[in-house]
Every structure is written in structure tokens, then in C-alpha cells.
Amino acid sequence: MSYKKATQILPQELLEKIQEYIDGEFLYIPRISDRKRGWGEATKTRQELMDRNERIFADYVAGERMESLADRYFLSIKSIQRIIGQQKREQNG
């Protein structure tokens, strides 16, 4: 989300009408619902987490213990268990 200067975007009469309701405060204008992006679509974060989870599962299948995976990836054992469970479900379809 980025900030835009209202005086550079909105017509003066619309800006004055908005100022009747909110003056000098921040105002969030949500996206149109059919233009909304899902979590992680604007950045590489979603893909990076998917790649990380696949590596965790591959290491687990190769015999690495959950405790060492938790230490290596700075996650709780519960998080490692959740990731492994999700990866198993995805593989089994």
C-alpha cells in the first residue's frame, strides 16, 4: 500500500467534500473487490514460503529430525509439524 497526495489526484470539489467528513486524517480506500489481490501476490513472499516448506518436507523425508529442522529454520516444532502435515496432504492429493 502506498500513499498518494489527494491534492494531486482528486478534483478540488471532491477533496473539499471529503474534508467535510475527515480533515487532515489518513483515509484508507479499499480496492474494488474484483481487483483485490490475494496474500503474497504483490511480492515473492508466498513463493518463497512454498519453496521453504518443500525443502523442510524433503529434509524430513530424508531423515532429518523435526527438532533440527525447527532450529535450522527458526520455527517452532509445532510449525514444522504443521508444514509436514500440509506437504503430506498435498502429495496425497
Secondary structure as UniProt FT lines:
FT   HELIX           6..9
FT   HELIX           12..21
FT   HELIX           33..35
FT   TURN            39..40
FT   HELIX           45..61
FT   TURN            62..63
FT   HELIX           66..73
FT   HELIX           77..92
//
